[in-house]
Amino acid sequence: MPGQIMPEQMMIGFEWPWLALLLPLPYFIYRFARPRNVAVGAALQVPFPDDFVEAEQGVAPSPRNWPLWLALAAWTLLVLAAMRPQWLGELVEVPVTGRELMLAVDLSGSMEQRDFALRNKRIDRLTATKLVAGDFIERRVGDRIGLILFGEQAYLQAPLTFDRETVKTLLSEAVIGLAGKATAIGDAIGLAVKRLRERDASQRVLVLLTDGANTAGVVDPIPAAQLASQEGLKIYTIGIGATELLERSLFGTRRVNPSADLDEAALTEIANLTGGAYFRARDLEELERIYALIDELEPVAQEPRKYRPRTSLYYWPLAAALLLGALLALVRRGE
């Protein structure tokens, strides 16, 4: 199952274990590269008679070998650091679908219409979208998700990424009118095609949510959808907004259709041209069911990919080697 952990396989490994061949290098240098002894000058190196007396009595001078062992320990630690030791963490299974999923959300002025209800309180269309689409983003484990915000123009707010939390945060920070008051549906589709055609993915999906008709931009929605179909991009369109709203005035209460500007015919054609589907969200419950249905049509991964998180440990033996080297330098300086 996704997220399954196998702690019994935790271990320490090395990125470059072959560097262990450098460990005997000091011995070969000492054995084959040391200076040749000169017998003639040997007597001049021991000018004190007491040394000869000790030698005749079988008592040899005690050599100070510990600096040598200190140097060897420092060398061993340096080689160990060069081998790049790593802590190989718990084996984790991560679902990966290979799907690239782009969300395009309308920020035009009409999205401030308060025709959705949450706990008997009226909320605007963008707030409802943030609530439902945020949960949808959380569920898309294994997909790369991007975010396009569009109004009078279309902007790439978040490039395709596995970081679902960042995409969700950027969506929650979006405000009405950020991209202008009009609606450029064709530009949003064109931008999605441009960003997704750069990716080598088995599936490319665009979920486009709007409450109006194309009233701005340089690209018409239908030609943009035809281009998307040629690029293998599937588009799910969502028309958002209630069909009936009671408004109070000086002359009493009247019923109005707040979604009169919604171009359902164009959204349906866009979806049909790309092999997607068109959905109508008149309230918060319908919007939740639509995103749940898209989850079913584009399911998340069933076969996870395994990987090990790696933590570098080389700085510990490197720091110890530097400390031993500094200690050895102080000893040499004091002699």
Backbone torsions as a table, in degrees:
resi	resn	phi	psi	omega
1	MET	NA	156.3	-179.1
2	PRO	-60.6	139.0	179.0
3	GLY	83.1	4.9	-179.3
4	GLN	-65.1	138.4	-175.9
5	ILE	-121.0	138.2	179.6
6	MET	-121.1	85.8	-172.4
7	PRO	-68.0	-19.0	-176.4
8	GLU	-68.9	-10.1	-177.4
9	GLN	-102.5	13.5	176.4
10	MET	-70.0	141.8	-176.5
11	MET	-166.3	172.7	174.0
12	ILE	-106.9	132.0	178.9
13	GLY	-131.5	175.9	-179.4
14	PHE	-126.3	137.8	179.2
15	GLU	-75.9	-37.7	-180.0
16	TRP	-127.2	71.4	-176.1
17	PRO	-66.2	-22.2	-177.9
18	TRP	-65.7	-16.1	177.7
19	LEU	-69.1	-8.1	175.0
20	ALA	-64.0	-18.4	176.5
21	LEU	-64.0	-15.4	179.0
22	LEU	-80.9	-9.8	-176.9
23	LEU	-57.2	-44.8	-178.8
24	PRO	-81.4	6.7	-177.7
25	LEU	-56.6	-43.4	178.5
26	PRO	-59.6	-35.0	179.2
27	TYR	-64.7	-44.3	-179.4
28	PHE	-66.2	-35.3	176.1
29	ILE	-64.6	-43.8	179.3
30	TYR	-66.3	-37.3	-173.9
31	ARG	-76.8	-37.8	-171.2
32	PHE	-115.3	-11.1	-176.6
33	ALA	-118.8	9.1	179.6
34	ARG	-75.1	154.9	-178.7
35	PRO	-68.9	148.8	-179.5
36	ARG	-74.2	136.5	178.7
37	ASN	-71.9	141.8	177.0
38	VAL	-110.2	111.9	-173.7
39	ALA	-68.7	-29.8	-175.0
40	VAL	-65.3	-36.1	-176.8
41	GLY	-92.2	9.3	-176.1
42	ALA	-65.7	-38.1	-177.7
43	ALA	-67.5	-27.8	-179.0
44	LEU	-74.9	-18.7	-178.3
45	GLN	-83.7	-13.2	179.6
46	VAL	-128.3	75.8	-173.5
47	PRO	-83.7	-4.2	-174.3
48	PHE	-97.0	127.4	-177.8
49	PRO	-62.0	-30.4	-177.0
50	ASP	-61.5	-31.8	179.0
51	ASP	-63.7	-38.3	178.4
52	PHE	-69.2	-34.0	178.5
53	VAL	-64.3	-44.2	179.4
54	GLU	-63.2	-36.4	179.6
55	ALA	-67.1	-38.8	179.6
56	GLU	-68.0	-30.3	-179.4
57	GLN	-84.8	-1.1	177.2
58	GLY	84.2	16.0	179.2
59	VAL	-107.3	110.8	-178.5
60	ALA	-89.8	149.0	176.7
61	PRO	-62.9	137.8	-178.6
62	SER	-76.4	114.8	-179.3
63	PRO	-73.0	148.1	177.4
64	ARG	-93.9	88.2	-174.5
65	ASN	-88.1	-13.9	-172.7
66	TRP	-64.9	-30.8	174.2
67	PRO	-62.6	-32.9	177.6
68	LEU	-64.8	-45.0	178.5
69	TRP	-65.5	-32.7	177.0
70	LEU	-64.0	-42.6	178.6
71	ALA	-65.7	-40.3	178.6
72	LEU	-64.7	-38.0	177.9
73	ALA	-65.3	-40.8	178.2
74	ALA	-63.8	-40.9	178.6
75	TRP	-63.4	-42.4	179.2
76	THR	-61.0	-41.9	179.4
77	LEU	-67.2	-36.2	177.1
78	LEU	-64.0	-43.7	178.1
79	VAL	-64.1	-39.8	178.7
80	LEU	-61.9	-41.4	178.0
81	ALA	-65.8	-38.4	179.6
82	ALA	-66.2	-27.1	178.1
83	MET	-72.7	-6.2	177.8
84	ARG	55.3	69.6	175.6
85	PRO	-64.8	144.0	-178.2
86	GLN	-137.6	143.4	172.3
87	TRP	-91.4	113.7	179.6
88	LEU	-88.1	108.5	-173.4
89	GLY	-73.2	-166.7	-177.9
90	GLU	-66.2	139.1	178.1
91	LEU	-68.8	121.2	-175.8
92	VAL	-117.6	140.8	177.2
93	GLU	-102.7	123.0	-178.9
94	VAL	-118.3	122.8	178.3
95	PRO	-70.3	132.8	178.2
96	VAL	-132.6	124.9	-176.5
97	THR	-100.4	-24.1	-172.3
98	GLY	78.7	10.1	-179.5
99	ARG	-90.5	136.7	173.1
100	GLU	-105.7	118.3	-173.1
101	LEU	-121.6	120.3	180.0
102	MET	-111.5	133.2	175.0
103	LEU	-103.5	132.1	175.5
104	ALA	-120.5	119.3	-173.7
105	VAL	-119.5	131.4	179.8
106	ASP	-75.3	129.0	176.0
107	LEU	-118.2	20.9	-179.2
108	SER	-66.2	168.5	-174.6
109	GLY	-60.2	-29.6	-178.2
110	SER	-70.5	-13.3	179.0
111	MET	-71.9	-7.2	177.3
112	GLU	-86.4	0.6	177.3
113	GLN	-62.7	127.2	-177.5
114	ARG	-94.2	76.4	179.4
115	ASP	-119.3	17.7	173.7
116	PHE	-115.0	152.5	-177.7
117	ALA	-122.8	137.2	175.8
118	LEU	-136.2	112.7	-178.1
119	ARG	54.2	50.1	177.9
120	ASN	61.8	22.6	177.9
121	LYS	-124.7	135.3	-179.3
122	ARG	-74.7	133.3	175.7
123	ILE	-129.8	156.8	-179.9
124	ASP	-78.9	169.0	-174.9
125	ARG	-65.8	-37.4	-179.6
126	LEU	-67.1	-39.8	177.4
127	THR	-61.6	-42.5	177.1
128	ALA	-62.4	-40.8	179.1
129	THR	-63.2	-42.4	179.7
130	LYS	-61.4	-41.9	-178.8
131	LEU	-62.4	-48.3	-174.5
132	VAL	-78.9	-45.6	-179.1
133	ALA	-65.9	-31.0	177.0
134	GLY	-62.2	-43.0	176.2
135	ASP	-66.4	-37.4	178.0
136	PHE	-60.8	-43.6	178.3
137	ILE	-61.3	-42.4	-179.8
138	GLU	-59.5	-34.6	-176.0
139	ARG	-79.8	-14.1	-173.5
140	ARG	-85.3	57.5	178.2
141	VAL	-68.2	127.4	178.6
142	GLY	98.2	-12.3	178.1
143	ASP	-96.1	147.2	165.6
144	ARG	-84.1	130.0	-175.7
145	ILE	-121.8	136.2	174.4
146	GLY	-125.5	166.6	-176.4
147	LEU	-134.6	126.4	174.2
148	ILE	-115.3	130.0	174.1
149	LEU	-110.3	132.4	-177.5
150	PHE	-138.6	148.7	174.0
151	GLY	-147.7	-109.8	173.5
152	GLU	-68.8	-27.4	174.6
153	GLN	-134.6	167.3	179.6
154	ALA	-111.5	136.4	-178.6
155	TYR	-129.0	142.0	172.9
156	LEU	-85.6	104.7	-178.4
157	GLN	-82.7	-34.0	179.3
158	ALA	-143.2	121.7	176.0
159	PRO	-69.1	167.6	-178.9
160	LEU	-60.7	128.3	-175.4
161	THR	-155.2	157.8	171.7
162	PHE	-82.7	-9.6	-176.5
163	ASP	-79.1	85.7	-176.4
164	ARG	-67.2	-32.3	-178.9
165	GLU	-64.0	-39.6	179.1
166	THR	-65.6	-43.5	178.4
167	VAL	-61.6	-42.8	179.6
168	LYS	-63.8	-39.7	178.9
169	THR	-65.5	-43.6	179.3
170	LEU	-64.1	-34.9	176.1
171	LEU	-67.0	-42.1	-178.5
172	SER	-67.0	-24.1	-179.9
173	GLU	-87.4	-5.7	-179.4
174	ALA	-68.4	143.9	179.7
175	VAL	-127.5	151.6	-179.4
176	ILE	-66.1	135.3	-179.7
177	GLY	87.7	-1.6	-179.3
178	LEU	-59.9	-36.4	-178.8
179	ALA	-107.2	15.9	-179.2
180	GLY	106.3	165.7	-174.5
181	LYS	-87.7	-21.6	-177.9
182	ALA	-85.0	-172.6	-175.2
183	THR	-131.2	116.0	-179.6
184	ALA	-111.7	77.5	-178.5
185	ILE	-66.6	-43.0	-179.6
186	GLY	-61.6	-40.1	178.6
187	ASP	-65.3	-37.1	178.7
188	ALA	-64.3	-42.7	177.9
189	ILE	-65.4	-43.3	179.5
190	GLY	-61.4	-40.4	178.3
191	LEU	-66.3	-39.0	177.7
192	ALA	-63.5	-42.2	177.6
193	VAL	-60.9	-43.8	-179.1
194	LYS	-61.7	-43.9	-177.2
195	ARG	-74.7	-34.8	-175.9
196	LEU	-82.8	-25.6	179.8
197	ARG	-69.2	-18.0	178.8
198	GLU	-79.4	-10.9	-175.5
199	ARG	-102.2	139.4	176.6
200	ASP	-96.2	88.1	-176.0
201	ALA	-127.3	152.8	179.2
202	SER	-72.8	-28.0	-179.0
203	GLN	-140.4	133.9	176.6
204	ARG	-122.9	127.4	-174.7
205	VAL	-133.7	138.0	172.7
206	LEU	-121.8	128.1	173.6
207	VAL	-110.0	110.4	-174.8
208	LEU	-109.6	124.5	-178.7
209	LEU	-118.3	128.1	179.3
210	THR	-150.4	162.4	178.2
211	ASP	-122.3	14.3	-176.1
212	GLY	-144.5	-152.8	178.7
213	ALA	-119.6	164.2	179.2
214	ASN	-70.6	112.4	-177.9
215	THR	-124.1	5.9	-178.4
216	ALA	-154.4	179.3	177.3
217	GLY	95.8	172.3	-177.9
218	VAL	-106.2	-8.8	-177.7
219	VAL	-118.3	131.0	175.5
220	ASP	-76.2	144.7	-176.1
221	PRO	-60.6	-41.4	-174.8
222	ILE	-67.7	-50.0	174.8
223	PRO	-59.2	-35.1	177.3
224	ALA	-64.4	-39.1	178.2
225	ALA	-67.4	-37.2	177.1
226	GLN	-63.4	-41.1	176.5
227	LEU	-64.0	-40.1	178.2
228	ALA	-61.6	-39.5	178.3
229	SER	-63.0	-40.4	178.4
230	GLN	-65.4	-30.7	-179.8
231	GLU	-87.2	1.3	179.2
232	GLY	77.3	25.2	179.9
233	LEU	-95.7	122.0	177.7
234	LYS	-93.0	133.1	-176.3
235	ILE	-118.6	125.7	169.7
236	TYR	-104.1	123.5	-179.0
237	THR	-107.0	143.2	179.8
238	ILE	-128.4	120.4	173.6
239	GLY	-95.1	120.6	-172.9
240	ILE	-112.4	142.2	177.9
241	GLY	135.8	142.4	179.4
242	ALA	-72.5	158.4	178.9
243	THR	-97.7	-9.6	-178.8
244	GLU	-148.9	134.5	-179.4
245	LEU	-145.1	135.9	179.1
246	LEU	-90.4	126.2	178.8
247	GLU	-119.4	135.3	179.3
248	ARG	-97.5	141.1	178.1
249	SER	-143.8	-176.2	179.1
250	LEU	-66.4	-21.5	-177.1
251	PHE	-100.7	13.0	178.3
252	GLY	112.5	-158.9	-177.8
253	THR	-106.2	134.9	178.5
254	ARG	-131.8	154.6	179.9
255	ARG	-96.3	132.1	179.2
256	VAL	-129.6	159.6	175.8
257	ASN	-104.4	101.9	-177.4
258	PRO	-71.8	-9.3	-178.4
259	SER	-109.0	27.5	-177.2
260	ALA	-63.9	-26.7	-177.8
261	ASP	-86.6	-3.9	-177.5
262	LEU	-69.2	124.8	-179.2
263	ASP	-93.6	81.3	-177.5
264	GLU	-67.9	-32.8	-179.3
265	ALA	-63.0	-43.8	180.0
266	ALA	-67.2	-42.4	-179.7
267	LEU	-64.4	-37.5	177.7
268	THR	-65.6	-42.7	-179.9
269	GLU	-66.3	-38.6	177.8
270	ILE	-59.4	-46.3	-179.8
271	ALA	-64.8	-43.6	-178.1
272	ASN	-66.0	-37.3	-179.5
273	LEU	-64.2	-28.5	-174.4
274	THR	-106.0	4.0	-179.6
275	GLY	80.7	16.3	178.7
276	GLY	-95.8	-144.4	-179.2
277	ALA	-154.9	153.4	177.0
278	TYR	-106.4	137.8	-180.0
279	PHE	-127.6	149.6	178.9
280	ARG	-117.1	123.1	-178.7
281	ALA	-114.1	105.5	-178.7
282	ARG	-96.1	-17.3	177.6
283	ASP	-150.5	178.9	-174.9
284	LEU	-65.4	-37.2	-179.7
285	GLU	-65.5	-42.0	178.2
286	GLU	-64.6	-38.6	179.2
287	LEU	-64.4	-39.8	177.1
288	GLU	-64.1	-41.7	179.9
289	ARG	-66.0	-34.5	180.0
290	ILE	-64.9	-47.6	-179.9
291	TYR	-66.8	-33.0	175.0
292	ALA	-66.6	-37.1	178.1
293	LEU	-67.6	-38.2	176.0
294	ILE	-63.1	-36.7	174.4
295	ASP	-57.8	-39.6	179.8
296	GLU	-72.1	-38.8	179.9
297	LEU	-70.9	-32.7	179.6
298	GLU	-123.1	73.9	-173.2
299	PRO	-66.9	153.1	176.7
300	VAL	-74.5	173.6	-172.7
301	ALA	-64.4	146.4	175.2
302	GLN	-106.9	-25.8	-179.3
303	GLU	-111.2	103.8	-175.6
304	PRO	-75.5	159.5	174.9
305	ARG	-104.2	136.9	-176.4
306	LYS	-94.4	142.7	175.1
307	TYR	-152.1	161.1	178.1
308	ARG	-115.3	125.5	170.7
309	PRO	-68.9	136.0	-176.7
310	ARG	-115.7	136.1	176.5
311	THR	-122.1	121.5	-178.9
312	SER	-70.2	139.1	179.5
313	LEU	-121.3	5.6	-172.0
314	TYR	-62.9	-26.2	-174.8
315	TYR	-69.9	-20.1	177.7
316	TRP	-70.9	-54.5	176.3
317	PRO	-65.5	-30.0	178.5
318	LEU	-66.1	-42.9	178.4
319	ALA	-64.9	-40.2	178.6
320	ALA	-64.8	-39.6	178.0
321	ALA	-64.0	-40.9	178.3
322	LEU	-65.3	-37.8	177.2
323	LEU	-65.3	-43.4	177.6
324	LEU	-64.3	-38.6	177.6
325	GLY	-63.4	-41.1	177.4
326	ALA	-64.9	-40.1	177.7
327	LEU	-63.7	-41.9	179.1
328	LEU	-64.5	-37.8	178.0
329	ALA	-65.0	-38.8	178.2
330	LEU	-66.4	-37.5	178.3
331	VAL	-65.6	-44.0	179.2
332	ARG	-63.6	-35.5	-179.4
333	ARG	-70.8	-31.0	-179.1
334	GLY	-81.3	-11.7	-179.2
335	GLU	-76.8	NA	NA
